[in-house]
Amino acid sequence: MPPPCPDPQLPRLLERIEQQLLPQLLLRSVHPHDPVRVLQLPQPWRILGCGNYAAVVNHPHHPQLVVKVYAPGRHGLREEVEVYRRIGSHPAYSECYHAGERYLVLRRLQGTTLYDCLRQGLPIPLRAIHDVDQALVYARNRGLHGHDVHGRNVMLHDGRGLIVDISDFLNPEPCTAWRDLRLAYVLLYRPLIGPLRLRAPAPLLHGVRKAYRLFRKLRGRRGEH
């Protein structure tokens, strides 16, 4: 059973989703490892972010909620519902209030992703890193796996760390994304980037992301031999 929704107008939101958003929304998934593209979005809906499986949007009349819509051909919605069922209520995670055929209604998490913190030169406190560590332990204790936790999936709000995408937490394959990011935080960010308030331009971050993906792929191949 889903948790109680903070918005008493959830039924009205569901009407808006079914009658306005879904009929007019056009999503395109170009590559499974790149964010989906929103080609058309009806007013007054707003895009909050795009992941590799889905786009996250919200309606201004429902500021506490977001709608995560899966792109055509992208699977995993039912698995994500199960992840939220196991997570339950935890301050570092969102909650799922409704699951449709190709969308979820979630509690909105406010904040700035670590990726954008680097881009804007915003400080990332150590406490936020510890928050994510503890949230991942919590997930493991519920039979889940901290899979694909990276700079775009971790958010900072009032100095605390939040994990905004847990869609892959049923995946049992080893994933070192958070371990590697944490190591970079300790070795590079804390002694150099943070104190100097350096801003990393988006093209540089994009290049690092591509290089890291290639590194993980090559490392995985070496592990197979």
N, C-alpha and C positions, 0 to 999 in steps of 0.2 A: 504494500500500500504506500503510495507516495506521501511525503511529508506535507503538512499544511502549508498552503501558499500564502505569502505575505500580502498578495494583491487580491482583494475580494472580487475584482473584476476579471478573474481568470477566464470565466466562460465567455465574456465579451472579447477577450484577447483571442481565444480559440476561434471565434467567429471571424475575426479579422484575418487570422492566419488562413483559414480554409476558404474564405470568400474573396479575399483581396490579395494577400501575400503570395500564396502558392500559385494561383492562376496566372499571375503577372511576373513572377520571379523567374529569371533565366540564369542558371548556373552552368558553368563549363569547367570540367576537370581535364586539363591539358596533359598533365603528367602526374602519376601517383605520388611523386616526391616533391611536387610544387603546389603552392596554394591554389585553390579553385578560384575561378574568376567570376565576378558578378557582372553579367552583361546587361541586365535590366532589373530595376528595383522600383516598385511602386511607391509613390509618396503617401504618407510622410515617413515611411520606414527608413532607417539609417543602418549603414554597414558599420559594425564594430570590429570585425576582423574576419580573416579567411584562413582556414587550415587546409591540410591536404585532402580532407574528406568533405568538409562542409564550410558554409559561411554562417557567421553569427550576426544577427540583426536584432534591432529592437524598435519598438513603437513608442513615440513620445508620451502617449497616454498610459504607458505601463513601464515606468522608469526602473522598477526593481527587477524586471524580468528580461530575459533575452530568449531569442528563438534560434536554435541551431538547426539549419536545414542542410541535409545531405545532398550532394550533387548527384545527378543521374549516373548510375553505374558504380557508385561508391557504396560499399557495404560496411557494416559495423554498428548500425544503430542499435540493434537488439543487444549486442554485446555491451555497448555503452550504457544502456539502461541497467543491465546487470551490475556493471561496475558501480553505478550510483546507488543501487540497492545495497550493495555490500558496504560502501563507504558510509552511508547513513548521514549523520550530521557531524561535521568537523569544521572548525574555523578556517582551515586552509583550502577547503574544497567548496565547490558549488553544490547545489541540490537540484534534483530533477522532479518537477511537479506534474509533468504530463509528457506522454510519448505518443506521437502520431505516426502515420505510415512512413513518413520520411523526415520528421522533425522532432526535436525535443524542446520543451519549455524549461528553462533553467533559471536559478537565482543569479542575478547579475553580480559579478565581482568587479569592484572598482579598483583602479590603480594603473600603474605603468609597467609594461613588460621590461624585463632586464635588458632585452635588445634595445628598447627605446631609451632606457636609462643610459646605456652606453652611447647611444647616438646623440643624446641631449646633454651628456655630461652630468647627469644626476647621480648623487651618491647612493651606493648600494651597501647598506649596513650588514655587518656580520650576522646580526640577529635574524635577518631575513633568510640567510643561508641555513642557519640552524632550524628555522621554522620549516623549511622544505625538507631537511633531513628528518625531522620528527614526523612530518606528515607522511613521508615515504615509509617509515617504520610502522606507522599506524596502518597504512595500506597493506603492507606485508602481513601484518597480524590478522588481516581479514582475507587472506588468500589471494591478494593482488600483487602486481608487479609494477614497479616504477619505471615504465617503459616510455621512452621518447620524451623525457623531461628535459627541456632545453630552454634557451633564452627567450624564445617567443612564447613558451608555455608556462613560464613563471612570471608572476606579477608582484610588484611592490606596492603596498598600500599602508600609509601611516607607519612606515618602517618595518612592516611585517611581510613575510613571504607567503604567497598564494600560488597554488597550482591550478591553472585554468583549463587544461585539457587532459582528461584522464581516459580518453577513448581507447587507448591501447593497453590499459592496465590488466587485461586478461591475457596478454601475450606473454608466455613464459620464457621466450628467448632472452638470453642475457643482453642487457643494454647498458652501455657505459656513458650515455650522454650526460647524465647529471654528474657522475663521478668526474668526467673530463672537464665539465664546466666548473665544478667546484675546485678542481686542481688549478685551472686557469685563474680563478678568482684569488686563490691563495698565492700563486707564484707571480701573477702579472698585475691583477687589479689592485690588491691591497698595498703592495709596495710602490707601484708606479702610476697606474691609470687613475685610481681613486684620489690619492693626495693631490695630483696635478689637475684634477677635474678635466681630463682630456676628453674631447668629443671625437667619437669614431664616426666618420662619414658613412652613409648608407652603402655606397659602392664597396668600401673596405669590408664592412660587416657581411655584405652579400658574398664577397670573395672568400672570406674566412669560412662562411657557412658551406660554400661549395667545396672548398679544400678539405674541410673537416669531414664532409660526407664521403669524399673520395678516400680519405685516410681510414675512416671506419670500414669502408668496403674492402680496402686492401688488407686491413688488419683482420677482418673476418675471413678472408681467403687464406691468409697465413695460418689462422687457427684451425682450418680444415685439414691441413697437411700434418 
